[in-house]
């Protein structure tokens, strides 16, 4: 599960990290991004670009936005299948939050790269009509089994796409489900838990 994440990097750093020359998109650093809020994502139509998308798929039957999709089943589930094959994205994040159970209480923990690098969370995106009849581009974050060192906090974590796999993940011509599933599980670097 990934219920909150944060992106507080300088915009110039984000542009440099993703090899973007510039962007007119509005950006505001946030120490916590909640479901239903908009955040910048990296898309590609042959060339990388940034776009602000709403976090959470909005199918008409859902009482609240569906913010996560399991990477193990995303290519089979009707709600996610088309987006997983044709509309993948990267969600820049400095880290994410998870709640660790400690007895009867839950403690909020911050998880990120030990060196403070921007992580690329693996995502998918789709168009949905909101309750006001407005078409929204929405993203969902893929999840996977937690890495060792994180599993004590929570058994799931966001999919993190390694830098050398980002181009392949964004390439919508890549439709090999085994290859894409493999990319979703290759990240194995140690993460820092605070």
DRENPARO-817323 format. One record per residue: x, y, z of N, C-alpha, C, O, CB in turn; residue in three letters. Coordinates in pm, whole numbers, padded with zeros to 5 digits, always signed. Glycine has a CB too. Example, Ala and Ser with C-alpha at 12.3 -4.5 7.8 and 13.67 -1.06 7.14 Angstrom:
2
+01319-00569+00780+01230-00450+00780+01320-00330+00780+01424-00332+00846+01131-00447+00905ALA;+01285-00225+00708+01367-00106+00714+01290+00003+00787+01341+00114+00804+01408-00060+00572SER;
! end
This chain:
194
+00085-00118+00000+00000+00000+00000+00089+00123+00000+00195+00124+00062-00097+00001+00123UNK;+00047+00224-00067+00114+00354-00061+00003+00458-00052-00061+00491-00152+00208+00378-00187UNK;-00019+00511+00068-00129+00603+00089-00089+00749+00092-00175+00837+00086-00196+00570+00215UNK;+00040+00777+00102+00091+00915+00098+00234+00910+00047+00307+00814+00072+00083+00983+00239UNK;+00273+01014-00024+00413+01029-00064+00448+01177-00060+00361+01261-00036+00440+00968-00206UNK;+00574+01208-00084+00612+01349-00082+00713+01378-00192+00790+01291-00234+00670+01388+00055UNK;+00711+01501-00237+00804+01550-00338+00837+01694-00301+00760+01786-00329+00745+01539-00483UNK;+00952+01711-00237+00990+01845-00194+01121+01892-00258+01185+01986-00210+01003+01848-00042UNK;+01161+01826-00366+01283+01863-00438+01263+01995-00512+01150+02034-00544+01324+01752-00538UNK;+01372+02062-00539+01370+02183-00621+01330+02145-00763+01369+02039-00813+01510+02254-00619UNK;+01252+02231-00829+01201+02198-00962+01315+02176-01062+01307+02088-01147+01108+02309-01012UNK;+01421+02257-01052+01536+02241-01142+01599+02103-01125+01646+02043-01221+01641+02352-01115UNK;+01600+02054-01002+01656+01921-00975+01569+01812-01041+01622+01714-01095+01665+01896-00821UNK;+01438+01830-01037+01347+01733-01100+01369+01732-01252+01377+01626-01313+01199+01767-01067UNK;+01378+01850-01311+01400+01860-01456+01531+01791-01495+01537+01717-01594+01403+02008-01501UNK;+01635+01815-01417+01766+01754-01445+01760+01602-01427+01814+01528-01509+01875+01814-01351UNK;+01694+01557-01321+01684+01413-01292+01620+01335-01407+01658+01222-01435+01603+01392-01164UNK;+01520+01398-01474+01450+01328-01582+01492+01374-01721+01427+01340-01820+01302+01348-01566UNK;+01601+01450-01730+01654+01490-01860+01561+01581-01937+01551+01572-02059+01684+01369-01942UNK;+01493+01669-01865+01400+01762-01928+01463+01900-01935+01516+01950-01836+01266+01767-01851UNK;+01457+01961-02053+01517+02094-02071+01443+02202-01996+01504+02298-01949+01522+02129-02216UNK;+01314+02190-01986+01232+02290-01918+01087+02247-01922+01050+02153-01992+01250+02428-01983UNK;+01008+02319-01846+00864+02289-01842+00792+02410-01786+00840+02475-01694+00835+02162-01758UNK;+00675+02438-01842+00593+02549-01792+00489+02502-01692+00405+02580-01647+00524+02619-01908UNK;+00495+02376-01657+00397+02320-01565+00411+02383-01427+00522+02414-01384+00413+02167-01556UNK;+00300+02402-01358+00308+02459-01223+00354+02349-01127+00310+02235-01135+00170+02519-01178UNK;+00442+02387-01037+00497+02291-00942+00508+02358-00806+00553+02472-00793+00634+02238-00989UNK;+00467+02283-00707+00479+02328-00569+00534+02211-00488+00474+02104-00485+00342+02378-00513UNK;+00649+02233-00423+00705+02128-00338+00606+02097-00227+00546+02187-00168+00844+02171-00279UNK;+00588+01967-00198+00493+01927-00094+00557+01823-00003+00619+01728-00049+00364+01872-00157UNK;+00539+01844+00127+00593+01750+00225+00499+01631+00247+00535+01536+00316+00619+01821+00357UNK;+00378+01638+00189+00287+01524+00195+00181+01541+00087+00112+01642+00081+00222+01511+00337UNK;+00170+01439+00002+00071+01440-00106-00033+01335-00073+00000+01219-00046+00136+01414-00247UNK;-00159+01376-00074-00271+01291-00034-00345+01239-00157-00340+01302-00263-00367+01369+00058UNK;-00414+01125-00145-00501+01079-00253-00598+01189-00294-00644+01267-00211-00578+00953-00210UNK;-00629+01194-00422-00718+01293-00486-00648+01425-00516-00703+01509-00587-00837+01321-00397UNK;-00526+01446-00464-00452+01567-00499-00380+01545-00631-00361+01432-00676-00351+01604-00388UNK;-00340+01656-00693-00263+01646-00817-00114+01648-00785-00069+01713-00690-00299+01762-00914UNK;-00040+01576-00866+00105+01575-00854+00164+01564-00994+00096+01521-01087+00155+01458-00761UNK;+00290+01602-01008+00352+01591-01139+00393+01446-01164+00439+01376-01073+00474+01686-01149UNK;+00377+01403-01288+00420+01270-01331+00497+01286-01461+00480+01384-01534+00298+01173-01349UNK;+00582+01189-01489+00660+01187-01613+00588+01095-01710+00566+00977-01680+00808+01141-01588UNK;+00553+01148-01827+00490+01072-01934+00583+01074-02054+00680+01150-02058+00350+01132-01971UNK;+00555+00990-02153+00634+00992-02275+00545+00960-02395+00468+00865-02394+00751+00893-02267UNK;+00559+01043-02497+00496+01015-02626+00607+01014-02731+00595+01073-02839+00383+01123-02661UNK;+00716+00947-02697+00837+00949-02777+00938+01047-02717+01058+01037-02743+00805+00987-02922UNK;+00888+01141-02637+00971+01239-02568+00913+01259-02429+00792+01274-02412+00979+01375-02646UNK;+01000+01259-02329+00955+01277-02192+00899+01417-02169+00949+01516-02222+01071+01250-02094UNK;+00794+01424-02088+00739+01553-02046+00667+01534-01913+00633+01422-01874+00642+01612-02155UNK;+00645+01645-01845+00574+01644-01717+00429+01685-01736+00397+01765-01823+00643+01736-01617UNK;+00344+01628-01654+00203+01666-01654+00151+01651-01511+00196+01563-01437+00119+01578-01756UNK;+00057+01735-01473-00006+01724-01341-00131+01636-01353-00223+01668-01428-00043+01865-01283UNK;-00131+01526-01280-00243+01433-01283-00299+01417-01142-00229+01439-01043-00199+01295-01340UNK;-00423+01377-01135-00491+01353-01008-00458+01212-00961-00457+01117-01040-00645+01373-01020UNK;-00431+01199-00830-00395+01068-00775-00521+00990-00738-00594+01025-00645-00303+01084-00652UNK;-00543+00883-00812-00652+00792-00783-00745+00772-00901-00800+00869-00954-00730+00841-00665UNK;-00763+00647-00943-00858+00614-01049-01000+00639-00996-01028+00619-00878-00841+00466-01096UNK;-01088+00683-01085-01224+00721-01046-01332+00642-01120-01416+00702-01187-01245+00868-01070UNK;-01333+00509-01110-01441+00436-01176-01575+00473-01111-01579+00501-00991-01417+00281-01169UNK;-01684+00472-01188-01813+00518-01135-01863+00440-01014-01939+00494-00933-01916+00510-01243UNK;-01823+00316-01000-01871+00232-00889-01794+00252-00759-01838+00205-00654-01865+00088-00928UNK;-01679+00321-00764-01594+00335-00644-01644+00448-00555-01680+00556-00603-01448+00361-00685UNK;-01647+00423-00425-01688+00526-00328-01576+00627-00306-01602+00742-00269-01728+00463-00195UNK;-01453+00584-00328-01338+00675-00314-01235+00636-00421-01241+00526-00475-01274+00669-00169UNK;-01142+00726-00450-01043+00696-00555-00962+00569-00523-00930+00542-00408-00948+00815-00573UNK;-00930+00495-00628-00847+00375-00614-00704+00420-00644-00669+00448-00758-00894+00258-00712UNK;-00621+00425-00539-00490+00490-00548-00376+00394-00580-00271+00438-00627-00460+00559-00420UNK;-00395+00264-00556-00290+00165-00578-00340+00050-00664-00460+00021-00670-00237+00111-00444UNK;-00245-00014-00732-00273-00135-00810-00160-00233-00783-00042-00195-00787-00287-00103-00964UNK;-00193-00356-00756-00091-00458-00730-00018-00492-00860-00082-00528-00959-00156-00586-00667UNK;+00113-00481-00859+00191-00508-00981+00177-00653-01026+00192-00682-01145+00339-00475-00957UNK;+00150-00743-00934+00137-00884-00968+00013-00913-01053+00012-01008-01131+00133-00967-00840UNK;-00092-00831-01038-00219-00859-01106-00267-00744-01196-00374-00753-01256-00326-00889-01004UNK;-00190-00638-01205-00235-00517-01278-00264-00545-01425-00349-00478-01484-00130-00408-01267UNK;-00196-00642-01485-00217-00672-01627-00338-00763-01652-00377-00785-01766-00091-00738-01684UNK;-00397-00814-01544-00515-00900-01557-00644-00830-01515-00751-00861-01568-00495-01026-01475UNK;-00636-00738-01421-00757-00674-01366-00820-00580-01469-00750-00496-01526-00723-00595-01237UNK;-00950-00594-01495-01016-00511-01597-00998-00360-01577-00982-00287-01675-01162-00542-01599UNK;-01001-00311-01453-00987-00167-01428-00850-00116-01470-00839-00002-01516-01010-00136-01281UNK;-00746-00197-01457-00609-00150-01477-00543-00199-01605-00449-00136-01654-00526-00191-01361UNK;-00589-00310-01661-00519-00379-01769-00481-00289-01886-00366-00288-01929-00605-00492-01820UNK;-00577-00214-01938-00552-00129-02056-00446-00022-02027-00358+00002-02108-00684-00061-02102UNK;-00457+00041-01910-00358+00142-01872-00220+00080-01850-00119+00138-01890-00403+00216-01744UNK;-00217-00038-01787-00088-00103-01759-00014-00138-01887+00109-00132-01892-00109-00229-01675UNK;-00087-00175-01990-00025-00211-02117+00009-00088-02200+00111-00087-02269-00116-00304-02197UNK;-00074+00015-02195-00060+00129-02288-00027+00264-02226+00014+00355-02299-00183+00143-02363UNK;-00044+00282-02094-00026+00414-02035+00046+00406-01900-00015+00416-01794-00163+00483-02018UNK;+00177+00387-01909+00258+00381-01788+00326+00516-01765+00352+00590-01859+00363+00267-01798UNK;+00354+00545-01639+00417+00673-01605+00513+00654-01488+00516+00548-01424+00311+00780-01572UNK;+00590+00757-01461+00678+00762-01345+00627+00873-01254+00595+00983-01301+00828+00786-01387UNK;+00619+00846-01126+00577+00947-01029+00700+00985-00948+00746+00907-00865+00460+00893-00937UNK;+00754+01106-00970+00870+01149-00892+00832+01164-00744+00728+01221-00711+00927+01282-00946UNK;+00918+01113-00657+00893+01123-00513+01027+01123-00440+01120+01053-00478+00804+01006-00463UNK;+01035+01203-00336+01152+01195-00248+01136+01082-00148+01233+01037-00087+01174+01329-00175UNK;+01013+01036-00132+00986+00925-00043+00837+00907-00025+00756+00973-00089+01054+00946+00092UNK;+00803+00814+00065+00662+00788+00092+00646+00759+00241+00743+00741+00314+00609+00671+00006UNK;+00521+00754+00284+00490+00731+00425+00415+00598+00440+00335+00559+00354+00407+00847+00484UNK;+00443+00533+00550+00371+00411+00583+00349+00412+00734+00423+00477+00808+00449+00282+00537UNK;+00247+00340+00779+00214+00337+00921+00249+00201+00978+00194+00099+00937+00064+00369+00944UNK;+00343+00202+01073+00390+00078+01137+00306+00049+01260+00287+00136+01345+00540+00089+01174UNK;+00256-00074+01270+00177-00113+01387+00272-00137+01503+00369-00212+01493+00092-00240+01358UNK;+00242-00071+01616+00317-00090+01740+00216-00112+01850+00167-00016+01911+00412+00033+01771UNK;+00184-00238+01875+00080-00270+01973-00055-00226+01919-00096-00267+01811+00109-00202+02109UNK;-00123-00142+01995-00255-00091+01955-00245+00039+01877-00346+00095+01837-00343-00072+02077UNK;-00125+00088+01857-00105+00217+01790-00036+00199+01656+00022+00094+01628-00023+00311+01879UNK;-00045+00303+01574+00027+00306+01447+00119+00427+01447+00079+00538+01482-00072+00310+01326UNK;+00244+00403+01406+00343+00510+01402+00375+00542+01256+00408+00453+01177+00472+00469+01479UNK;+00366+00669+01221+00394+00713+01084+00544+00710+01059+00622+00768+01135+00338+00856+01058UNK;+00584+00640+00951+00726+00628+00917+00750+00686+00778+00666+00671+00688+00772+00481+00924UNK;+00862+00749+00762+00903+00808+00634+01007+00717+00570+01104+00678+00635+00960+00954+00652UNK;+00987+00683+00443+01075+00589+00374+01125+00654+00245+01045+00704+00166+01002+00453+00345UNK;+01257+00653+00224+01313+00714+00105+01454+00665+00078+01505+00577+00147+01313+00864+00119UNK;+01514+00723-00024+01651+00687-00062+01748+00740+00044+01735+00855+00086+01687+00744-00203UNK;+01845+00658+00089+01939+00704+00191+02018+00828+00151+02054+00909+00237+02035+00594+00224UNK;+02044+00844+00020+02118+00960-00028+02030+01078-00066+02079+01181-00112+02201+00921-00145UNK;+01900+01062-00047+01807+01171-00079+01772+01183-00227+01714+01283-00268+01865+01300-00033UNK;+01808+01082-00307+01776+01088-00450+01626+01080-00474+01552+01021-00396+01847+00974-00525UNK;+01584+01140-00585+01444+01131-00625+01418+00989-00674+01492+00936-00756+01410+01237-00736UNK;+01311+00929-00624+01271+00795-00665+01165+00807-00775+01088+00903-00778+01216+00713-00544UNK;+01162+00711-00865+01059+00704-00968+00963+00593-00933+00991+00475-00955+01122+00680-01109UNK;+00848+00631-00878+00747+00531-00847+00680+00488-00977+00650+00571-01062+00643+00586-00745UNK;+00657+00359-00991+00593+00307-01112+00444+00330-01107+00378+00296-01009+00624+00158-01129UNK;+00391+00388-01214+00249+00416-01215+00184+00389-01350+00251+00362-01450+00225+00558-01177UNK;+00052+00398-01349-00029+00389-01471-00128+00505-01467-00156+00559-01360-00103+00249-01481UNK;-00180+00544-01583-00275+00655-01584-00389+00628-01682-00376+00549-01775-00205+00787-01619UNK;-00501+00697-01656-00623+00675-01732-00712+00798-01721-00699+00877-01627-00697+00547-01682UNK;-00802+00814-01817-00902+00922-01812-01026+00873-01741-01072+00760-01762-00937+00971-01955UNK;-01082+00960-01655-01208+00931-01587-01292+01058-01584-01240+01170-01582-01184+00877-01443UNK;-01422+01038-01583-01514+01151-01568-01546+01164-01419-01592+01068-01357-01645+01133-01653UNK;-01522+01284-01362-01550+01301-01219-01700+01326-01198-01777+01329-01293-01467+01417-01161UNK;-01740+01345-01071-01882+01359-01038-01944+01486-01097-02066+01498-01103-01900+01360-00888UNK;-01859+01581-01140-01908+01704-01203-01908+01696-01355-01936+01794-01424-01823+01823-01158UNK;-01877+01577-01408-01876+01558-01553-01750+01607-01621-01746+01617-01743-01992+01628-01611UNK;-01645+01637-01542-01518+01685-01597-01425+01566-01616-01408+01483-01527-01452+01792-01503UNK;-01363+01559-01735-01268+01450-01763-01136+01482-01693-01080+01590-01709-01246+01432-01918UNK;-01089+01386-01615-00965+01400-01540-00867+01292-01582-00905+01176-01602-00992+01393-01387UNK;-00740+01329-01596-00635+01230-01613-00590+01192-01472-00552+01278-01393-00513+01285-01701UNK;-00596+01063-01441-00568+01016-01306-00460+00908-01310-00448+00833-01407-00696+00962-01240UNK;-00382+00901-01202-00279+00796-01194-00301+00709-01071-00364+00751-00974-00138+00858-01190UNK;-00249+00588-01078-00245+00496-00965-00100+00450-00951-00029+00432-01050-00343+00374-00984UNK;-00058+00430-00828+00078+00384-00799+00075+00232-00785-00008+00177-00713+00134+00450-00669UNK;+00165+00165-00855+00177+00020-00844+00247-00016-00714+00334+00056-00666+00253-00038-00965UNK;+00208-00130-00657+00272-00178-00535+00327-00318-00556+00292-00388-00651+00172-00177-00417UNK;+00414-00357-00466+00479-00489-00470+00505-00535-00328+00482-00461-00232+00611-00484-00552UNK;+00555-00659-00313+00599-00705-00181+00712-00616-00134+00798-00575-00212+00644-00854-00186UNK;+00712-00586-00005+00814-00497+00052+00952-00563+00053+00964-00684+00069+00776-00457+00194UNK;+01053-00481+00035+01191-00527+00045+01226-00557+00190+01160-00509+00283+01288-00421-00014UNK;+01330-00636+00208+01380-00661+00342+01419-00526+00403+01477-00441+00335+01503-00761+00340UNK;+01388-00507+00527+01415-00379+00592+01294-00288+00592+01284-00197+00675+01530-00309+00525UNK;+01201-00311+00500+01076-00234+00494+00961-00321+00542+00863-00270+00595+01049-00182+00350UNK;+00973-00452+00524+00862-00543+00554+00821-00540+00701+00708-00576+00733+00901-00684+00515UNK;+00911-00496+00790+00874-00482+00931+00780-00365+00954+00707-00362+01053+00998-00465+01016UNK;+00781-00269+00863+00691-00153+00871+00559-00187+00805+00452-00164+00862+00755-00027+00805UNK;+00566-00242+00683+00446-00281+00608+00486-00388+00508+00600-00390+00462+00381-00157+00536UNK;+00393-00478+00475+00428-00589+00384+00425-00550+00237+00467-00628+00152+00334-00704+00407UNK;+00376-00429+00204+00372-00379+00067+00448-00247+00059+00465-00177+00159+00225-00361+00017UNK;+00493-00216-00061+00561-00089-00085+00534-00047-00229+00491-00130-00310+00716-00100-00058UNK;+00557+00081-00263+00540+00121-00404+00644+00053-00492+00756+00025-00447+00550+00275-00418UNK;+00608+00027-00615+00706-00016-00715+00797+00103-00740+00751+00215-00762+00636-00066-00849UNK;+00927+00078-00737+01026+00182-00771+01098+00135-00896+01153+00024-00900+01128+00208-00651UNK;+01098+00219-00998+01161+00184-01125+01307+00231-01123+01334+00349-01101+01084+00247-01246UNK;+01399+00138-01146+01541+00173-01152+01566+00267-01269+01497+00261-01372+01629+00044-01165UNK;+01664+00355-01253+01694+00454-01357+01716+00391-01493+01667+00442-01594+01818+00534-01318UNK;+01789+00279-01498+01819+00218-01627+01698+00147-01690+01707+00100-01803+01934+00119-01612UNK;+01588+00139-01618+01465+00080-01672+01357+00183-01702+01251+00149-01754+01411-00022-01575UNK;+01382+00308-01669+01279+00411-01684+01231+00427-01828+01111+00438-01854+01330+00544-01633UNK;+01325+00428-01920+01288+00449-02061+01198+00335-02111+01100+00358-02181+01414+00459-02150UNK;+01234+00213-02074+01154+00097-02116+01016+00102-02052+00916+00069-02117+01226-00034-02079UNK;+01008+00142-01924+00879+00152-01855+00788+00254-01923+00668+00232-01935+00901+00189-01707UNK;+00846+00366-01967+00768+00472-02030+00734+00443-02176+00644+00505-02233+00844+00603-02022UNK;+00805+00348-02237+00785+00317-02379+00654+00239-02398+00647+00120-02367+00905+00235-02435UNK;+00552+00306-02447+00422+00241-02463+00418+00143-02579+00317+00076-02601+00316+00346-02483UNK;+00529+00133-02654+00540+00027-02755+00582-00105-02689+00566-00212-02747+00642+00068-02865UNK;+00637-00095-02567+00676-00216-02493+00550-00277-02431+00490-00220-02341+00783-00183-02382UNK;+00512-00394-02481+00390-00458-02433+00414-00600-02381+00319-00676-02361+00286-00460-02544UNK;+00539-00634-02361+00569-00767-02308+00538-00768-02158+00609-00705-02079+00718-00807-02335UNK;+00433-00838-02121+00392-00841-01980+00501-00902-01891+00526-00847-01784+00262-00920-01964UNK;+00566-01012-01930+00675-01063-01845+00788-00961-01827+00842-00948-01717+00732-01192-01906UNK;+00823-00889-01934+00931-00788-01923+00889-00675-01830+00969-00630-01748+00966-00731-02063UNK;+00765-00630-01842+00717-00520-01757+00705-00563-01611+00737-00487-01520+00581-00468-01808UNK;+00658-00685-01589+00651-00736-01452+00791-00748-01391+00810-00723-01272+00581-00874-01449UNK;+00887-00785-01473+01025-00795-01426+01079-00658-01386+01144-00645-01282+01113-00858-01535UNK;+01052-00557-01468+01097-00420-01435+01038-00376-01302+01106-00308-01224+01055-00321-01548UNK;+00914-00413-01275+00846-00370-01153+00904-00433-01027+00875-00387-00916+00699-00405-01163UNK;+00986-00537-01042+01042-00603-00923+01194-00593-00914+01253-00652-00823+01002-00748-00922UNK;+01258-00521-01005+01404-00520-01007+01470-00429-00903+01586-00449-00868+01451-00480-01142UNK;+01399-00330-00855+01460-00238-00758+01490-00314-00629+01401-00373-00568+01367-00116-00730UNK;+01618-00310-00589+01654-00382-00466+01749-00304-00377+01812-00360-00287+01717-00514-00502UNK;+01759-00172-00402+01849-00090-00319+01787-00072-00181+01665-00073-00165+01875+00050-00385UNK;+01873-00057-00083+01826-00037+00055+01762+00100+00067+01815+00199+00017+01944-00052+00156UNK;+01648+00106+00134+01578+00231+00159+01596+00270+00305+01616+00185+00392+01428+00219+00122UNK;+01587+00398+00330+01603+00451+00467+01466+00469+00530+01376+00528+00469+01681+00585+00467UNK;+01451+00419+00651+01326+00434+00726+01352+00527+00843+01443+00505+00923+01271+00295+00776UNK;+01270+00631+00851+01283+00725+00966+01157+00719+01051+01148+00790+01151+01308+00871+00917UNK;
! end
